[in-house]
Amino acid sequence: MSKTMKAIMVREYGGPEVMKLEQVEIPVPNGRQVLVRVMATGLNAVDAKLVANTMPDAKKALPYSPGIDSAGIVEEIGPDVTKVKKGDRVYGTFTGPHSEIQGPYAEFAIYNEHAVFPLPDNVSYKEGAVLGIPYFTAYVGLFIGCRAKPGETFLMHGGSGAIGLAAIQWARSRGMTVIATAGTEEGRTLAKSVGAHHVLNHRDENHIQQIMDLTDGLGVDVILEMAPSINLAIDIELVAHKGRIGVIGTPGPVEIRPERMYCKESSINGIGTIAITKEVVKEVSSALHAGLELGYLKPVVGMEFPLEQAQEAVLSRSTKRTGALGQYILSINQS
């Protein structure tokens, strides 16, 4: 094996333009670290935020290689690793501080042992690259943050994006009635194909009334919100008595009427995985593995880019405001 690899390196904070392709040494895993030959890397919104250093609670020390989610083959393990072995198919994701040591915008990545999981044989590397943050976040939002239960009604705004598609599948698998919205015909078809019972056009000025009609005027029990600065005030009106709203999306000022919440005894929950516990990681990864093996969870890959076009990929993802279709990936080591 060559001693060097191609990697995107960040040596100063900024926009996608600070991400440079370089030839660097392949790192050596120590202790409980795992070296993964990366086959594909998922592009998450948090990647660009870390490059720009707009998340003070998760600041990356320079220089570093970006990325969190990937799938590939275990190339080498540290002396204290017991969970995986060389040659295993795995996916890696964020499971707490220092999950990834060498980020996967590169031909090789290093994860701590607790951040890699077996990739079922029926799941491709490209599909494996989009599992981590989308499926972990959606599960935590639905079943831990919002305490969703079978028989309840769930609304997913932006149901054709990576987290939206994951949430639709999780909710459907747990016996919930799923309502999703999407801004394009292609997005609505995709949301329907992964399990949404009802899919509405959120560009239609009547879609709010349509949601209420679908719930016989009672409102929805659980909402996952990716754009709170746009939708949160509306969500408070849409949510049912004792309903729960999980806020995942981008920051921004929000004006709401809190009296509508205490009249309904509803709640708003901040959703994230930054403080995820070992117990929750075990719960989510176990449920995810079962869903993938049995086929009721099916990750959706969106646009693909080579590693050399990482700048363009991040820029495209961050500037695409509507019509998301699955998760963008970098295709690496595929030749």
C-alpha positions as CSV (number, residue, x, y, z in Angstrom):
1,M,0.0,0.0,0.0
2,S,1.2,3.5,-0.9
3,K,2.2,5.6,2.1
4,T,0.4,8.7,0.8
5,M,-3.2,9.5,-0.2
6,K,-5.4,12.2,-1.7
7,A,-7.2,14.2,0.9
8,I,-9.1,17.5,1.1
9,M,-7.4,19.6,3.7
10,V,-8.6,22.8,5.5
11,R,-5.8,25.0,6.7
12,E,-7.9,28.1,7.3
13,Y,-11.5,28.7,8.1
14,G,-13.8,29.9,5.4
15,G,-16.1,28.9,2.5
16,P,-15.7,25.9,0.2
17,E,-12.7,27.6,-1.5
18,V,-10.5,26.9,1.5
19,M,-10.9,23.1,0.9
20,K,-7.8,22.1,-1.1
21,L,-6.9,18.7,-2.5
22,E,-3.5,17.6,-1.3
23,Q,-1.3,14.5,-1.2
24,V,-0.7,13.7,2.5
25,E,0.6,10.7,4.5
26,I,-1.8,7.9,5.3
27,P,-2.3,8.1,9.1
28,V,-1.6,5.1,11.3
29,P,-4.3,4.0,13.7
30,N,-3.4,3.9,17.4
31,G,-5.1,2.5,20.5
32,R,-8.8,2.0,19.6
33,Q,-8.6,3.7,16.2
34,V,-9.7,2.2,12.9
35,L,-8.2,3.1,9.5
36,V,-10.9,2.9,6.8
37,R,-10.3,2.8,3.1
38,V,-13.1,5.2,2.1
39,M,-15.4,4.1,-0.8
40,A,-17.9,6.9,-0.4
41,T,-18.5,9.9,1.8
42,G,-21.8,11.6,2.7
43,L,-22.0,15.4,2.6
44,N,-23.8,16.9,5.5
45,A,-24.7,20.5,6.2
46,V,-22.5,20.4,9.3
47,D,-19.4,19.8,7.2
48,A,-19.6,23.3,5.6
49,K,-20.4,24.9,9.0
50,L,-17.3,23.3,10.6
51,V,-15.1,24.5,7.6
52,A,-16.5,28.0,8.2
53,N,-16.0,27.7,12.0
54,T,-19.6,28.8,12.7
55,M,-20.1,26.1,15.4
56,P,-18.1,27.2,18.4
57,D,-19.2,24.2,20.4
58,A,-17.7,21.9,17.8
59,K,-14.6,23.8,16.6
60,K,-12.1,21.9,14.5
61,A,-8.4,22.4,15.1
62,L,-6.5,23.3,12.0
63,P,-5.3,21.7,9.7
64,Y,-7.9,19.0,9.3
65,S,-9.7,16.9,6.7
66,P,-13.5,17.5,6.7
67,G,-16.3,15.0,6.8
68,I,-18.1,12.8,9.3
69,D,-20.1,10.1,7.4
70,S,-18.5,7.5,5.2
71,A,-18.5,3.8,4.2
72,G,-15.6,1.6,3.2
73,I,-13.4,-1.3,4.2
74,V,-11.3,-1.6,7.4
75,E,-7.7,-1.3,6.2
76,E,-5.9,-1.4,9.5
77,I,-6.8,-1.4,13.2
78,G,-5.1,-0.1,16.4
79,P,-3.7,-2.6,18.9
80,D,-6.7,-2.2,21.3
81,V,-9.5,-2.6,18.8
82,T,-11.8,-5.6,19.3
83,K,-15.0,-4.6,17.6
84,V,-13.9,-4.8,13.9
85,K,-11.1,-6.5,11.9
86,K,-9.2,-5.9,8.7
87,G,-11.4,-6.4,5.6
88,D,-14.7,-5.7,7.4
89,R,-17.3,-3.6,5.5
90,V,-18.3,-0.7,7.8
91,Y,-19.8,2.8,7.9
92,G,-18.6,5.5,10.2
93,T,-20.4,8.5,11.7
94,F,-20.5,10.9,14.7
95,T,-21.1,9.2,18.0
96,G,-19.5,11.7,20.3
97,P,-16.4,13.9,20.6
98,H,-13.4,12.7,18.5
99,S,-15.5,10.2,16.5
100,E,-13.4,10.9,13.4
101,I,-9.7,11.6,13.7
102,Q,-8.9,11.9,10.0
103,G,-12.1,13.0,8.2
104,P,-13.4,11.1,5.2
105,Y,-13.0,13.7,2.5
106,A,-10.0,11.6,1.7
107,E,-9.0,8.2,0.4
108,F,-8.5,6.9,4.0
109,A,-10.2,8.0,7.2
110,I,-9.5,7.2,10.9
111,Y,-12.4,6.7,13.3
112,N,-12.4,5.8,16.9
113,E,-13.8,2.3,17.3
114,H,-17.0,3.5,18.8
115,A,-17.9,5.3,15.6
116,V,-17.8,2.5,13.1
117,F,-20.5,-0.1,12.5
118,P,-21.0,-3.2,10.4
119,L,-22.4,-2.4,6.9
120,P,-25.0,-5.1,5.9
121,D,-24.2,-7.0,2.8
122,N,-27.3,-5.8,1.0
123,V,-26.3,-2.1,1.4
124,S,-23.8,-0.6,-1.0
125,Y,-20.9,1.6,0.0
126,K,-22.6,4.6,-1.5
127,E,-25.8,3.9,0.5
128,G,-23.7,3.3,3.6
129,A,-22.2,6.8,3.3
130,V,-25.6,8.4,3.8
131,L,-26.6,6.5,6.9
132,G,-25.0,8.2,9.8
133,I,-26.2,11.8,10.5
134,P,-29.5,11.5,8.6
135,Y,-30.7,8.3,10.2
136,F,-29.3,8.9,13.6
137,T,-30.7,12.5,13.7
138,A,-34.1,11.4,12.4
139,Y,-34.3,8.5,15.0
140,V,-33.3,10.7,17.9
141,G,-35.7,13.4,16.8
142,L,-38.7,11.1,16.4
143,F,-38.3,8.5,19.2
144,I,-36.2,10.2,21.9
145,G,-36.8,13.9,21.5
146,C,-40.4,13.8,20.4
147,R,-41.4,10.4,21.9
148,A,-43.2,9.3,18.8
149,K,-45.5,6.3,19.2
150,P,-47.3,3.9,16.8
151,G,-50.7,5.2,15.8
152,E,-49.7,8.8,15.9
153,T,-49.6,11.2,13.0
154,F,-46.2,12.6,11.8
155,L,-45.5,15.6,9.6
156,M,-42.1,16.0,7.9
157,H,-41.5,19.3,6.1
158,G,-39.0,18.9,3.4
159,G,-39.5,15.2,3.0
160,S,-37.2,14.7,0.0
161,G,-34.0,15.6,1.8
162,A,-31.7,13.1,3.5
163,I,-33.1,13.6,7.0
164,G,-36.6,13.8,5.8
165,L,-36.4,10.6,3.8
166,A,-34.8,8.8,6.8
167,A,-37.6,10.2,9.1
168,I,-40.3,9.0,6.8
169,Q,-38.9,5.5,6.8
170,W,-38.4,5.4,10.6
171,A,-41.9,6.7,11.2
172,R,-43.6,4.3,8.8
173,S,-41.7,1.4,10.2
174,R,-43.1,2.2,13.7
175,G,-46.7,2.3,12.5
176,M,-47.2,6.1,12.3
177,T,-49.4,7.9,9.7
178,V,-46.9,9.9,7.7
179,I,-47.6,13.3,6.0
180,A,-44.7,14.8,4.1
181,T,-44.2,18.0,2.0
182,A,-41.8,18.7,-0.9
183,G,-41.5,21.5,-3.3
184,T,-41.0,19.6,-6.5
185,E,-43.0,16.8,-8.3
186,E,-39.8,14.6,-8.3
187,G,-39.4,15.2,-4.5
188,R,-43.0,14.3,-3.8
189,T,-42.7,11.1,-5.8
190,L,-39.6,10.2,-3.9
191,A,-41.1,10.9,-0.5
192,K,-44.1,8.7,-1.5
193,S,-41.9,5.9,-2.7
194,V,-40.1,5.6,0.7
195,G,-43.3,5.3,2.7
196,A,-45.2,8.6,3.2
197,H,-49.0,8.1,3.2
198,H,-49.7,11.6,2.1
199,V,-47.4,14.0,0.2
200,L,-48.2,17.7,-0.3
201,N,-46.7,20.6,-2.2
202,H,-45.5,23.1,0.4
203,R,-45.6,25.8,-2.4
204,D,-49.3,25.4,-2.5
205,E,-50.9,28.1,-0.3
206,N,-53.6,25.6,0.7
207,H,-51.3,22.9,2.0
208,I,-51.7,23.9,5.6
209,Q,-55.5,23.4,5.4
210,Q,-54.9,20.2,3.6
211,I,-52.8,18.9,6.5
212,M,-55.6,19.8,8.9
213,D,-58.2,18.1,6.7
214,L,-56.0,14.9,6.7
215,T,-56.1,14.9,10.5
216,D,-59.9,15.7,10.7
217,G,-59.0,19.1,12.2
218,L,-57.1,17.7,15.1
219,G,-53.6,18.5,14.0
220,V,-50.5,16.3,13.9
221,D,-48.9,14.6,16.9
222,V,-45.2,15.0,15.9
223,I,-43.5,17.5,13.5
224,L,-39.8,17.5,12.6
225,E,-38.8,21.0,11.5
226,M,-35.8,21.7,9.3
227,A,-36.6,25.4,8.7
228,P,-37.9,26.8,11.9
229,S,-37.3,30.4,10.9
230,I,-39.9,29.8,8.1
231,N,-42.3,27.2,9.6
232,L,-42.2,27.2,13.4
233,A,-45.0,29.6,13.9
234,I,-47.1,27.5,11.5
235,D,-46.1,24.3,13.2
236,I,-47.5,25.6,16.5
237,E,-50.9,26.0,14.8
238,L,-50.7,22.6,13.1
239,V,-49.6,20.5,16.1
240,A,-52.3,18.6,18.0
241,H,-53.1,18.7,21.7
242,K,-50.0,17.5,23.6
243,G,-48.2,17.5,20.3
244,R,-44.4,17.7,20.0
245,I,-42.2,19.7,17.5
246,G,-38.6,18.7,17.0
247,V,-36.4,21.5,15.7
248,I,-33.4,20.3,13.7
249,G,-32.8,23.0,11.1
250,T,-30.8,26.1,10.5
251,P,-30.7,29.0,12.9
252,G,-32.5,32.3,12.5
253,P,-34.9,34.6,14.4
254,V,-38.4,33.2,15.0
255,E,-41.5,34.9,16.2
256,I,-44.1,32.7,17.8
257,R,-47.3,32.9,19.9
258,P,-46.5,30.9,23.1
259,E,-50.1,31.1,24.3
260,R,-50.9,28.7,21.4
261,M,-48.5,26.2,23.0
262,Y,-49.8,26.3,26.5
263,C,-53.4,26.1,25.4
264,K,-52.5,22.9,23.6
265,E,-49.9,21.7,26.1
266,S,-47.6,21.2,23.2
267,S,-43.8,21.4,23.3
268,I,-40.8,22.3,21.2
269,N,-37.7,20.2,21.4
270,G,-34.2,20.9,20.2
271,I,-32.9,17.9,18.2
272,G,-29.2,17.0,17.7
273,T,-26.7,14.3,18.3
274,I,-23.8,16.4,19.7
275,A,-24.5,15.1,23.2
276,I,-25.5,11.6,22.1
277,T,-24.8,8.9,24.7
278,K,-23.4,5.4,24.3
279,E,-26.8,3.9,25.2
280,V,-28.5,5.9,22.5
281,V,-25.8,5.1,20.0
282,K,-26.4,1.4,20.7
283,E,-30.1,1.8,20.4
284,V,-30.0,3.6,17.1
285,S,-27.3,1.6,15.4
286,S,-29.1,-1.7,16.4
287,A,-32.4,-0.5,15.0
288,L,-30.7,0.8,11.9
289,H,-28.9,-2.5,11.2
290,A,-32.1,-4.4,11.6
291,G,-34.0,-2.1,9.3
292,L,-31.3,-2.2,6.6
293,E,-31.1,-6.0,6.7
294,L,-34.8,-6.5,6.5
295,G,-35.2,-3.9,3.8
296,Y,-37.6,-1.4,5.4
297,L,-34.9,1.2,5.6
298,K,-33.4,2.2,2.2
299,P,-31.0,5.1,2.1
300,V,-31.3,7.4,-0.9
301,V,-28.2,8.6,-2.7
302,G,-28.5,12.0,-4.4
303,M,-25.9,13.7,-6.6
304,E,-22.4,12.1,-6.8
305,F,-19.1,13.9,-7.1
306,P,-15.5,12.7,-7.3
307,L,-13.1,13.7,-4.4
308,E,-11.4,16.2,-6.7
309,Q,-14.7,18.1,-6.9
310,A,-15.4,18.4,-3.2
311,Q,-15.4,22.2,-3.4
312,E,-18.1,22.1,-6.0
313,A,-20.1,19.5,-4.2
314,V,-20.2,21.4,-0.9
315,L,-21.0,24.7,-2.7
316,S,-23.8,23.0,-4.7
317,R,-25.3,21.4,-1.5
318,S,-25.1,24.6,0.5
319,T,-26.7,26.8,-2.2
320,K,-29.5,24.4,-3.2
321,R,-32.4,25.8,-1.2
322,T,-35.2,23.8,-2.6
323,G,-35.8,20.5,-4.3
324,A,-33.4,18.3,-2.4
325,L,-33.4,14.7,-3.4
326,G,-31.5,12.4,-1.1
327,Q,-28.0,12.9,0.2
328,Y,-25.0,14.2,-1.8
329,I,-21.9,12.0,-1.7
330,L,-18.3,11.9,-2.8
331,S,-17.4,8.7,-4.7
332,I,-13.9,7.6,-3.7
333,N,-11.7,4.5,-4.4
334,Q,-14.4,3.3,-6.7
335,S,-12.3,2.5,-9.8
